[in-house]
C-alpha cells in the first residue's frame, strides 16, 4: 500500500472514530452516516455500481467502500466501514492490497 493511500485510510479512520455527528441507527442508515462524515471531511463521495459508495481522488483510482453491521464474511476486494452496536463505534477495514 502506498504512503498516500495509507494516509487517506488514516484520515477516514480518524473521521469515523471521531465523527462530526454520532451514528444513531434509528435515525439514519450506516451508509448515509458514513457518506455524511466523509463529505464533511472534504472527500468527494460518489455512486458506485458494485459497492455502497466510492471516494474519488484526483487523477487516481476511486476507492470503493461497503458498510456492514457485522465484521463477519467481508469481501477483501474493497474497504469496509463496520458498525459495532455493542461498543457503538464504527471502524474501517481497508481493502487488502497485494
Phi, psi and omega in degrees: 000135182288160179298322180297317179294318177301319180295317179298314179298324178296317179296317179297315179300314179296322181296316181278339176284325178232072187288157177293332174224147178288151175280123177240097187307331180281348180256321183214155179288159177299321179299310181298320179296314181298316179298315179301312182299316182291320177294322178299329180276355176103002178286147175267106184258127185230167176297146177225133183299309187248027178212176178285326176192171178225157174250125177273141176231141182303126176054025179225168177295151174290153172255126184259141183226149167233160177242153181207153175261010180214136179279005183273146173055048179269137180283128183283357185280353176212176182269154183234144167247118188245131178263130176254105183292338178291312181267350183058043178229149174257151177222157178256132172243101184295153175302140177280112179251134181277000000 
